[in-house]
Every structure is written in structure tokens, then in C-alpha cells.
């Protein structure tokens, strides 16, 4: 699925798509939030959830590699690359 198609989905459909088709690259915590970074086709998706209850707050989409900066220490690439 391309960026424009994904963006047109509602929040819960986006989360379902990430769970089924996104490639989880890294996770991190920021304040009381748990963030997960996914790679999807031609973009990245950052899923923001509350730490305590896992409630999904929003999904931030971006294409520019500068958005990966906060995740670089946590990203672990597969050994078979």
C-alpha cells in the first residue's frame, strides 16, 4: 500500500494494516508514551500509544530519513541483509 492510500484509512484501519503488513524496525519510549517505528512500502509510520494501557493515540507518517534520527540507536537490521 502506498502513502496516499494508507493516509486515507482511518486510524484503526491504519493500525490493523501496520500489524499485518508493516515491518517493525524499532521501539522507544518518550515520556509516558510507547512509540513503534514501522517501514511500509514508500514511507515510515510511527505509532504512538499510552505506555500504561496501550491505548493508540495517533500514527505519524513520514518519508524523509531525517525522521529516523531518534530511532537510530534502537534499529537492529536483520543479519541476512
Buried (B, 14 or more C-beta within 10 A) or exposed (E): BEBEEBEEBEEEEBBEBBEEEBEEBBEBEEEEEBBBBBBBEEBBBBBBBEEEEEEEEEBEBBEEEEBBEEBEEEEEEEEEE
